[in-house]
Amino acid sequence: AGNEPLTQGAVSYEESCKAAISKGIVVNTIFCGGNDEGIKTMWKHGADLADGAYASIDQNQAVATIKAPQDGDIARLGSELNATYIAYGARGQVSAANQTAQDWNAAGAAPAAMADRAVAKASAHYRNESWDMVDAVKGGKVKAEDVKDADLPENMKKMTVEERKAYVEKQALEREKIQKEIGRLNVERQKFITEEQKKQAGGTNTFDSALIK
């Protein structure tokens, strides 16, 4: 995304976009300005080269926050997700505290921001193998039985090896359950938001709308 010609810079956008799609990476472009100007400055061409979509937006148009009926439930489930994390190792407690702090930051911004964060946390892209034992075990980075007692949270230190494995599996299943429910609610939420945006004059020409599309 940008507001100057895609042709600028030392590296050819044509080479980059062709290289990207050759590796299965789709390139979508968003020009901040008039649609025709974006076409003239090659933003559409870049997307065309890499099987992507081109969009133009009014960068001066304020993004309208739309409160959806599902926001509250999604935000609540996002907080419940935190309880499924098993902080371990030197970074565990600090990272878990930061996870909660960022939830509070999102909540302070807007109800919709908290819901958006919960949806992000429920996606496959949100992984914390460096400090969460559930993700680490799932990703093959560690085995529950190999984690040193000193690196375990207090509630796991007295567990047997089998109890540790069972506990990690229990947390993983609970997380998956919550993530699926967030996903289901988010489908309903996006439908609601899309319908509300249609009702707003010019409401579909903002950066967030272009990204969602």
C-alpha positions in Angstrom: 0.0 0.0 0.0 1.2 3.5 -0.7 0.6 6.9 -2.3 3.5 7.3 -4.6 4.3 5.4 -7.9 5.0 1.7 -7.6 7.9 2.2 -10.0 10.1 4.1 -7.5 13.0 2.4 -5.8 16.1 0.5 -6.9 14.2 -2.8 -7.3 11.8 -3.3 -10.2 8.2 -4.0 -9.0 7.8 -6.2 -12.0 10.6 -8.5 -11.0 9.5 -8.6 -7.4 5.8 -9.4 -8.2 6.8 -12.0 -10.8 9.2 -13.6 -8.3 6.5 -13.6 -5.6 3.8 -15.3 -7.7 6.4 -17.9 -8.9 6.6 -19.0 -5.2 2.8 -18.9 -4.7 2.8 -15.5 -3.0 -0.2 -13.4 -4.1 0.4 -9.6 -4.2 -2.6 -7.3 -3.5 -2.1 -3.6 -3.9 -3.8 -0.6 -2.4 -3.2 2.9 -3.8 -3.9 5.8 -1.5 -5.5 8.2 -3.9 -7.7 8.3 -7.0 -8.4 5.0 -8.8 -7.1 6.2 -12.2 -4.0 7.7 -10.7 -3.2 4.3 -9.1 -3.6 2.6 -12.4 -1.3 5.2 -14.1 1.4 4.7 -11.4 1.3 0.9 -11.9 -0.3 -0.2 -8.7 -2.9 -2.3 -10.6 -0.2 -3.7 -12.9 1.7 -4.9 -9.9 -1.3 -6.8 -8.6 -2.1 -8.2 -12.0 1.4 -9.6 -12.3 1.0 -11.6 -9.1 -2.7 -12.8 -9.3 -3.7 -10.2 -6.8 -6.4 -7.5 -6.5 -6.1 -3.8 -6.9 -7.9 -1.2 -4.8 -7.8 2.5 -4.3 -8.9 4.4 -1.2 -9.4 7.9 0.0 -6.6 8.2 2.6 -8.3 11.3 4.1 -11.5 9.6 4.9 -11.9 8.7 8.5 -12.5 5.0 9.3 -16.0 4.6 10.9 -16.0 2.2 13.8 -18.9 -0.2 13.5 -20.0 -1.9 16.7 -21.3 -5.3 16.0 -23.6 -7.4 18.3 -20.9 -10.1 18.5 -18.2 -7.8 19.7 -18.8 -8.5 23.4 -18.9 -12.3 23.2 -15.8 -12.3 20.9 -13.9 -10.1 23.3 -14.8 -12.3 26.3 -13.7 -15.4 24.5 -10.5 -13.6 23.6 -9.8 -13.1 27.3 -10.7 -16.8 28.0 -8.1 -17.8 25.5 -5.3 -16.4 27.8 -6.2 -19.1 30.4 -5.2 -21.8 27.9 -1.6 -20.6 27.7 1.1 -22.3 29.7 3.9 -19.8 30.2 7.2 -21.6 30.6 10.9 -20.7 30.5 12.7 -17.4 31.1 10.3 -15.4 28.9 7.1 -17.1 30.0 5.7 -14.8 32.7 6.8 -11.6 31.0 5.3 -12.6 27.7 2.0 -13.8 29.3 1.8 -10.4 31.1 2.4 -8.6 27.8 -0.4 -10.6 26.2 -2.8 -9.4 28.8 -1.5 -5.8 28.6 -2.1 -5.7 24.9 -5.7 -7.0 25.4 -6.2 -4.0 27.8 -4.7 -1.6 25.2 -7.1 -2.9 22.6 -10.1 -2.7 25.0 -9.2 0.9 25.7 -9.2 1.8 22.0 -12.7 0.5 21.2 -14.9 -2.5 21.6 -14.3 -3.4 18.0 -10.6 -3.3 18.5 -10.8 -5.8 21.3 -12.9 -8.1 19.1 -10.4 -7.7 16.2 -7.6 -8.7 18.6 -9.5 -11.7 19.8 -10.0 -12.8 16.2 -6.3 -12.4 15.5 -5.5 -14.5 18.6 -7.8 -17.2 17.4 -6.1 -17.5 14.0 -3.4 -20.0 13.0 -1.0 -17.0 12.5 -1.0 -16.2 16.3 1.7 -18.6 17.6 3.8 -18.2 20.7 6.2 -21.2 20.7 8.9 -19.3 22.4 7.0 -19.0 25.7 3.8 -21.0 25.5 4.1 -24.7 26.1 0.9 -25.6 24.2 2.2 -24.0 21.0 5.7 -25.3 21.6 4.5 -28.9 21.9 2.2 -28.6 19.0 5.0 -27.1 16.8 7.4 -29.8 17.8 9.8 -27.4 19.6 9.7 -29.1 22.9 8.2 -32.1 24.6 6.3 -31.7 27.9 8.4 -34.3 29.6 11.7 -32.5 28.7 10.9 -29.1 30.1 13.0 -28.5 33.3 11.1 -28.1 36.6 12.6 -24.7 37.0 11.0 -23.6 33.7 7.5 -24.8 34.5 4.7 -22.7 36.0 4.1 -23.4 39.7 0.9 -25.5 39.1 2.9 -28.0 37.0 6.0 -28.5 39.1 4.5 -31.2 41.2 2.9 -33.1 38.3 4.1 -36.4 37.0 5.3 -36.6 33.4 1.9 -38.2 32.4 0.0 -35.5 34.2 2.0 -32.8 32.4 1.2 -34.3 29.0 -2.5 -34.6 29.9 -2.6 -31.0 31.1 -1.0 -29.6 28.0 -3.4 -31.7 25.9 -6.3 -30.4 27.9 -5.3 -26.8 27.4 -4.8 -27.4 23.7 -8.3 -28.8 23.3 -9.9 -26.0 25.3 -8.0 -23.4 23.1 -9.2 -25.1 20.0 -12.8 -25.1 21.2 -12.6 -21.3 22.0 -10.9 -20.5 18.7 -13.7 -22.3 16.8 -16.4 -20.4 18.6 -14.6 -17.1 17.9 -14.4 -18.1 14.3 -18.1 -18.8 14.1 -19.0 -15.6 15.8 -16.7 -13.6 13.5 -18.4 -14.9 10.4 -21.6 -13.4 11.7 -19.8 -10.2 12.8 -18.3 -9.7 9.4 -21.7 -10.1 7.7 -23.1 -7.5 10.0 -20.2 -5.1 9.4 -20.4 -5.5 5.6 -24.2 -4.7 5.7 -23.6 -1.7 7.9 -20.8 -0.4 5.6 -23.2 -0.6 2.6 -25.6 1.7 4.4 -22.9 4.4 4.9 -22.3 6.7 2.0 -18.7 6.2 0.8 -18.0 3.9 3.7 -16.3 1.3 1.6 -13.4 3.5 0.4 -11.2 3.3 3.6 -8.1 1.3 4.2 -9.7 -1.2 6.5 -12.5 -1.9 4.0 -9.9 -2.5 1.3 -8.0 -4.9 3.5 -11.1 -6.9 4.4 -12.2 -7.0 0.8 
